Amino acid sequence: MTYKYLSFSLAITFISFMVGMILNAFLRKTAFYHTHLSYLNFVKSEKLNHWMGVGMVKWVVKNTPFKYFNQTLKLRPKTDKVGLHALRKEMTKSELDHLTGFAFVSLFALVKFYNSEFLFGLTMMTVNVLMNLHPSLLQQQNKRRIDRLMNKL
């Protein structure tokens, strides 16, 4: 039974990546995206990020085949301020893709909780947190690092 829950959770999470990209494409055309969502930063503490396991996700992304997923999110040597701005813009796009996907899967999990399928909803949310929320938090952490670099330049 839990195998079925896990396989469905993985499938819906991978689908959420595409849903997140599609919805985010529409959001990018709004003023709200450029004024508010681009500067979203809901976990500002590096200690809290560490406690939540963002460092572990960073290691997984750097040392597994996940590193090949989005090749545009790499800091090149001798990157100038314009290059940093473009990288930050791409990170914002990726972050919001994951956050939109997180919200999408969360709706399914809430329906499962409402229908008293607690193990199914918990499995779905666990996979969702690991594959959507943590990468988004990692992008926020990286954006803060880029902002510090841009201020130095």
Backbone as JSON, one array per atom type, in Angstrom:
{
  "sequence": "MTYKYLSFSLAITFISFMVGMILNAFLRKTAFYHTHLSYLNFVKSEKLNHWMGVGMVKWVVKNTPFKYFNQTLKLRPKTDKVGLHALRKEMTKSELDHLTGFAFVSLFALVKFYNSEFLFGLTMMTVNVLMNLHPSLLQQQNKRRIDRLMNKL",
  "N": [[0.82, -1.19, 0.0], [1.91, 1.3, 0.83], [3.85, 1.54, -1.1], [2.38, 2.12, -3.37], [1.43, 4.64, -2.66], [3.84, 6.05, -2.49], [4.84, 5.84, -5.13], [2.81, 7.17, -6.56], [3.06, 9.69, -5.38], [5.64, 10.46, -6.16], [5.22, 10.57, -8.93], [3.22, 12.58, -9.2], [4.65, 14.7, -8.21], [6.72, 15.0, -10.08], [5.15, 15.71, -12.25], [4.27, 18.09, -11.26], [6.46, 19.73, -11.63], [6.35, 20.45, -14.32], [3.83, 21.68, -14.37], [4.36, 23.8, -12.64], [6.26, 25.23, -14.17], [4.69, 26.03, -16.34], [2.6, 27.57, -15.13], [4.17, 29.52, -13.92], [5.22, 30.77, -16.14], [3.08, 32.28, -17.01], [2.76, 33.91, -14.76], [5.11, 35.42, -14.81], [4.62, 37.46, -16.56], [3.31, 39.39, -15.22], [3.05, 42.39, -13.2], [3.17, 41.98, -10.5], [4.81, 39.78, -10.18], [7.36, 40.83, -10.77], [7.62, 42.86, -8.9], [7.09, 41.78, -6.34], [7.22, 38.85, -6.12], [9.74, 38.23, -7.19], [11.46, 39.03, -5.25], [10.96, 37.45, -3.12], [11.49, 35.98, 0.0], [11.29, 33.86, 2.26], [12.54, 32.36, 4.24], [14.96, 33.56, 5.97], [17.06, 33.08, 7.64], [20.2, 31.62, 7.89], [20.89, 29.61, 9.65], [18.43, 28.38, 10.16], [17.85, 27.44, 7.6], [19.93, 25.56, 7.41], [19.19, 23.85, 9.5], [16.81, 22.87, 8.47], [17.71, 21.24, 6.48], [18.68, 22.11, 4.02], [21.3, 22.24, 3.2], [21.91, 19.56, 2.81], [20.32, 19.0, 0.61], [21.57, 20.66, -1.2], [24.02, 19.33, -1.44], [23.13, 16.94, -2.62], [22.15, 17.92, -5.05], [24.5, 18.88, -6.19], [26.13, 16.58, -6.4], [24.92, 14.42, -7.67], [23.02, 13.03, -10.44], [21.15, 15.11, -10.62], [22.45, 17.48, -11.0], [22.62, 17.95, -13.67], [20.2, 18.88, -14.55], [19.35, 21.69, -14.67], [21.27, 23.56, -16.34], [21.76, 26.24, -16.62], [22.02, 27.42, -14.2], [24.57, 27.98, -13.08], [27.45, 29.39, -11.65], [29.78, 31.14, -13.33], [33.36, 31.46, -13.67], [34.84, 34.67, -13.22], [32.52, 36.22, -13.54], [30.6, 39.02, -14.35], [28.73, 41.9, -13.12], [26.43, 42.07, -14.7], [26.19, 39.45, -15.64], [25.76, 38.18, -13.19], [23.32, 39.28, -12.52], [21.68, 38.18, -14.52], [21.95, 35.49, -13.85], [20.75, 35.53, -11.31], [18.16, 36.18, -12.04], [17.44, 33.89, -13.47], [17.59, 32.03, -11.4], [15.53, 32.94, -9.78], [13.36, 32.38, -11.42], [13.51, 29.55, -11.48], [13.2, 29.02, -8.76], [10.57, 29.94, -8.27], [9.18, 28.3, -10.02], [9.44, 25.85, -8.67], [8.14, 26.51, -6.25], [5.53, 27.01, -7.14], [4.92, 24.48, -8.11], [5.06, 23.16, -5.66], [2.82, 24.22, -4.33], [0.82, 23.22, -6.01], [0.98, 20.37, -5.66], [0.48, 20.32, -2.96], [-2.21, 20.94, -2.81], [-3.39, 18.53, -3.71], [-2.51, 16.86, -1.65], [-3.83, 17.99, 0.53], [-6.46, 17.37, -0.11], [-6.33, 14.61, 0.2], [-5.81, 14.48, 2.96], [-8.2, 15.61, 3.86], [-10.0, 13.65, 3.07], [-9.44, 11.75, 4.91], [-7.25, 10.12, 4.4], [-4.62, 9.8, 5.68], [-1.97, 8.71, 5.72], [-1.38, 8.57, 3.01], [-1.58, 11.31, 2.29], [0.47, 12.34, 3.92], [2.72, 11.01, 2.91], [2.72, 12.08, 0.34], [3.15, 14.81, 0.9], [5.67, 14.69, 2.12], [7.37, 13.83, 0.02], [6.88, 15.99, -1.64], [7.91, 18.16, -0.17], [10.62, 17.48, -0.12], [11.28, 17.48, -2.87], [10.29, 19.8, -4.0], [9.95, 22.04, -2.19], [12.42, 22.2, -0.73], [14.39, 22.49, -2.86], [13.54, 25.02, -3.74], [14.05, 26.59, -1.47], [16.81, 26.32, -1.47], [17.44, 27.74, -3.79], [16.64, 30.28, -2.97], [18.54, 30.72, -0.97], [20.86, 30.75, -2.51], [20.31, 32.98, -4.1], [20.48, 35.0, -2.19], [23.22, 34.89, -1.69], [24.2, 35.67, -4.2], [23.18, 38.26, -4.28], [24.76, 39.44, -2.27], [27.26, 39.24, -3.5], [26.8, 40.89, -5.75], [26.48, 43.33, -4.49], [29.05, 43.77, -3.59], [30.4, 44.2, -5.95]],
  "CA": [[0.0, 0.0, 0.0], [2.75, 2.5, 0.87], [4.54, 1.64, -2.4], [1.45, 2.82, -4.26], [1.44, 6.04, -2.24], [5.12, 6.64, -2.85], [4.95, 5.97, -6.58], [1.92, 8.25, -6.97], [3.64, 10.95, -4.89], [6.75, 10.8, -7.06], [4.66, 10.92, -10.23], [2.55, 13.88, -9.14], [5.67, 15.72, -7.99], [7.37, 15.27, -11.38], [4.18, 16.46, -13.05], [4.2, 19.46, -10.72], [7.55, 20.52, -12.22], [5.83, 21.01, -15.58], [2.75, 22.61, -14.02], [5.02, 24.98, -12.09], [6.86, 26.01, -15.26], [3.62, 26.63, -17.14], [1.97, 28.64, -14.36], [5.15, 30.57, -13.71], [5.35, 31.51, -17.41], [2.02, 33.29, -16.99], [3.03, 34.85, -13.67], [6.22, 36.32, -15.17], [4.13, 38.57, -17.37], [2.59, 40.32, -14.36], [3.85, 43.32, -12.42], [3.31, 41.38, -9.16], [6.0, 38.92, -10.23], [8.58, 41.63, -10.77], [7.72, 43.7, -7.71], [7.0, 41.03, -5.09], [7.67, 37.45, -6.16], [11.17, 38.17, -7.49], [12.2, 39.33, -4.02], [10.42, 36.59, -2.07], [12.54, 35.38, 0.82], [10.55, 33.56, 3.47], [13.44, 31.81, 5.26], [16.13, 34.42, 5.85], [18.1, 32.62, 8.54], [21.06, 30.54, 7.39], [20.8, 28.52, 10.63], [17.17, 27.67, 9.93], [18.07, 26.69, 6.35], [20.77, 24.41, 7.75], [18.4, 22.96, 10.33], [15.79, 22.25, 7.61], [18.35, 20.28, 5.59], [18.95, 22.67, 2.7], [22.67, 21.86, 2.86], [21.87, 18.19, 2.3], [19.77, 19.1, -0.74], [22.64, 21.25, -2.0], [24.98, 18.26, -1.72], [22.49, 16.03, -3.57], [22.09, 18.57, -6.36], [25.86, 19.01, -6.74], [26.87, 15.33, -6.52], [24.12, 13.38, -8.3], [22.58, 13.46, -11.78], [20.34, 16.32, -10.58], [23.26, 18.63, -11.42], [22.47, 18.13, -15.12], [18.84, 19.32, -14.87], [19.27, 23.09, -15.1], [22.66, 23.97, -16.55], [21.89, 27.71, -16.61], [22.18, 27.88, -12.81], [25.97, 27.8, -12.68], [28.24, 30.61, -11.58], [31.0, 31.0, -14.12], [34.45, 32.31, -13.19], [34.92, 36.03, -13.78], [31.19, 36.71, -13.9], [30.43, 40.43, -13.99], [27.45, 42.23, -12.5], [25.36, 41.74, -15.65], [26.06, 37.99, -15.59], [25.16, 37.84, -11.9], [21.9, 39.66, -12.59], [21.01, 37.17, -15.36], [21.91, 34.26, -13.05], [19.75, 35.73, -10.27], [16.86, 36.12, -12.71], [17.18, 32.47, -13.77], [17.34, 31.37, -10.12], [14.19, 33.34, -9.36], [12.45, 31.6, -12.25], [13.55, 28.18, -11.0], [12.62, 29.0, -7.41], [9.12, 30.08, -8.35], [8.69, 27.06, -10.64], [9.33, 24.86, -7.6], [7.11, 26.93, -5.3], [4.23, 26.79, -7.77], [4.74, 23.04, -8.07], [4.78, 22.8, -4.27], [1.41, 24.56, -4.07], [0.0, 22.29, -6.79], [0.95, 19.06, -4.99], [-0.12, 20.52, -1.64], [-3.66, 20.83, -2.97], [-3.72, 17.1, -3.75], [-2.29, 16.3, -0.31], [-4.92, 18.47, 1.38], [-7.64, 16.56, -0.43], [-6.12, 13.3, 0.84], [-6.03, 14.68, 4.4], [-9.64, 15.85, 4.05], [-10.66, 12.35, 2.9], [-8.92, 10.89, 5.99], [-6.18, 9.26, 3.92], [-3.51, 10.53, 6.28], [-0.67, 8.19, 5.29], [-1.21, 8.99, 1.61], [-1.3, 12.74, 2.3], [1.78, 12.55, 4.53], [3.71, 10.56, 1.93], [2.73, 13.07, -0.74], [3.78, 16.04, 1.39], [7.09, 14.42, 2.36], [8.02, 13.88, -1.29], [6.73, 17.36, -2.13], [8.86, 19.01, 0.55], [11.98, 17.14, -0.55], [11.53, 17.72, -4.28], [9.85, 21.13, -4.44], [10.21, 23.11, -1.23], [13.85, 22.32, -0.45], [15.11, 23.17, -3.97], [13.18, 26.43, -3.74], [14.82, 27.21, -0.39], [18.2, 26.37, -1.92], [17.54, 28.86, -4.73], [16.6, 31.52, -2.18], [19.84, 30.86, -0.32], [21.81, 31.14, -3.55], [20.01, 34.37, -4.49], [21.06, 35.88, -1.17], [24.67, 34.92, -1.93], [24.41, 36.48, -5.4], [22.94, 39.66, -3.89], [25.95, 39.91, -1.55], [28.3, 39.41, -4.53], [26.48, 42.05, -6.57], [26.74, 44.52, -3.68], [30.5, 43.96, -3.54], [30.9, 44.68, -7.25]],
  "C": [[0.87, 1.26, 0.0], [3.55, 2.66, -0.42], [3.67, 2.39, -3.4], [1.43, 4.31, -3.93], [2.72, 6.74, -2.68], [5.24, 6.85, -4.35], [4.03, 7.07, -7.1], [2.5, 9.61, -6.57], [4.79, 11.39, -5.77], [6.23, 11.26, -8.42], [4.03, 12.3, -10.21], [3.56, 15.0, -8.92], [6.41, 16.02, -9.29], [6.42, 16.02, -12.31], [4.12, 17.9, -12.58], [5.33, 20.33, -11.25], [7.05, 21.21, -13.5], [4.72, 22.01, -15.31], [3.34, 23.91, -13.48], [5.63, 25.85, -13.18], [5.79, 26.72, -16.09], [2.96, 27.79, -16.4], [2.91, 29.82, -14.14], [5.37, 31.39, -14.98], [4.27, 32.59, -17.5], [2.28, 34.35, -15.92], [4.12, 35.86, -14.03], [5.79, 37.53, -15.97], [3.38, 39.61, -16.53], [3.55, 41.25, -13.62], [4.11, 42.76, -11.03], [4.55, 40.49, -9.09], [7.27, 39.73, -10.06], [8.74, 42.49, -9.52], [7.78, 42.91, -6.41], [7.63, 39.63, -5.16], [9.17, 37.33, -6.43], [12.02, 38.38, -6.25], [11.68, 38.53, -2.84], [11.57, 35.93, -1.31], [11.92, 35.03, 2.17], [11.35, 32.84, 4.54], [14.75, 32.56, 5.12], [17.31, 33.91, 6.66], [18.89, 31.46, 7.94], [21.01, 29.34, 8.35], [19.54, 27.7, 10.42], [17.25, 26.87, 8.63], [18.87, 25.43, 6.63], [19.97, 23.38, 8.54], [17.36, 22.21, 9.49], [16.4, 21.28, 6.59], [18.64, 20.8, 4.21], [20.37, 22.32, 2.26], [22.75, 20.46, 2.29], [21.33, 18.19, 0.86], [20.81, 19.68, -1.69], [23.66, 20.19, -2.39], [24.4, 17.31, -2.76], [22.49, 16.63, -4.97], [23.48, 18.64, -7.0], [26.51, 17.67, -7.08], [26.07, 14.17, -7.11], [23.71, 13.85, -9.69], [21.65, 14.67, -11.79], [21.12, 17.54, -11.06], [23.13, 18.91, -12.92], [21.1, 18.7, -15.5], [18.77, 20.74, -15.37], [20.68, 23.65, -15.18], [22.84, 25.49, -16.53], [22.13, 28.26, -15.21], [23.59, 27.62, -12.3], [26.67, 29.14, -12.7], [29.55, 30.37, -12.31], [32.11, 31.86, -13.51], [34.44, 33.65, -13.93], [33.57, 36.53, -14.29], [31.05, 38.15, -13.44], [29.03, 40.65, -13.42], [26.27, 41.89, -13.41], [25.11, 40.23, -15.66], [25.42, 37.53, -14.29], [23.67, 38.17, -11.9], [21.11, 38.63, -13.42], [20.89, 35.85, -14.59], [20.85, 34.37, -11.96], [18.34, 35.62, -10.85], [16.48, 34.66, -13.01], [16.9, 31.69, -12.48], [15.95, 31.7, -9.59], [13.15, 32.54, -10.13], [12.37, 30.16, -11.74], [12.9, 28.06, -9.62], [11.1, 29.05, -7.46], [8.46, 28.92, -9.1], [8.46, 26.01, -9.55], [8.25, 25.25, -6.6], [5.71, 26.72, -5.86], [3.91, 25.3, -7.81], [4.42, 22.55, -6.67], [3.32, 23.07, -3.93], [0.47, 23.6, -4.79], [-0.13, 20.94, -6.09], [0.29, 19.19, -3.61], [-1.64, 20.45, -1.71], [-4.11, 19.37, -2.99], [-3.57, 16.48, -2.36], [-3.39, 16.75, 0.64], [-6.21, 17.71, 1.13], [-7.52, 15.18, 0.22], [-6.32, 13.4, 2.35], [-7.52, 14.86, 4.69], [-10.42, 14.54, 3.96], [-10.17, 11.31, 3.9], [-7.93, 9.85, 5.5], [-4.86, 9.88, 4.37], [-2.15, 10.03, 5.83], [-0.37, 8.61, 3.85], [-0.85, 10.48, 1.55], [0.07, 13.04, 2.88], [2.9, 12.13, 3.59], [3.85, 11.58, 0.81], [3.44, 14.35, -0.3], [5.27, 15.85, 1.65], [7.87, 14.5, 1.05], [7.99, 15.29, -1.84], [7.73, 18.3, -1.46], [10.28, 18.75, 0.05], [12.26, 17.56, -1.99], [11.07, 19.08, -4.79], [10.23, 22.24, -3.47], [11.7, 23.29, -0.97], [14.64, 22.91, -1.62], [14.78, 24.66, -4.05], [13.94, 27.18, -2.65], [16.3, 27.32, -0.75], [18.4, 27.53, -2.91], [17.49, 30.19, -4.0], [17.93, 31.78, -1.49], [20.89, 31.32, -1.33], [21.57, 32.57, -4.04], [20.57, 35.35, -3.46], [22.57, 35.99, -1.34], [24.99, 35.78, -3.14], [24.19, 37.95, -5.08], [24.14, 40.23, -3.15], [27.1, 40.14, -2.53], [28.05, 40.66, -5.37], [26.73, 43.35, -5.79], [28.23, 44.82, -3.57], [31.06, 44.54, -4.82], [30.56, 46.1, -7.42]]
}
